[in-house]
Amino acid sequence: MTPDKVDPREKERYIGEFYQAYKSKDVDIESARRLFEDTLYYAAMLTRDGKVDGMVAGRRIRPRIWCARLSAASAWMSVLC
């Protein structure tokens, strides 16, 4: 995912959803915005919403785990090392 492929309105919605889910864990809205500067968080939310089939992130799995927790139906994850 490259920054030019990010829909700003959708990104802001995802930031809001992420913030609502993690505000009880001391994540403020600005921290959520900083996390979403990394396009892997946006890509993970797209995967969670079923807008894309999957994502490849190498060893950087944290965005996928955090965003998968927001889903009512847990997504399958594969980790290849």
CORPEWO-V474395 format. One line per field, one symbol per residue. ss: DSSP state (H for helix, E for strand, L for the rest). phi: phi as a letter, one per 20 degrees, with the letter a starting at -180 (. if undefined). burial: # if it has 9 or more other ideal C-beta (glycine too) atoms within 8 Angstrom, else .. A space follows every 50 residues. Layout:
ss->???
phi->???
burial->???
This chain:
ss->LLHHHLLHHHHHHHHHHHHHHHHHHLLLHHHHHHHLLLHHHHHHHHHHLL LLLLLLLLLLLHHHHHHHLLLLLLLLLLLLL
phi->.dgfeeegffffffffffgffdffdmdefffffffffefffffffffgem ecerbdcmeeeggfffffffefdfefcdcdd
burial->#....#...##..##.###..##...#....##.##..##########.. ....#.#...#.######.##..........
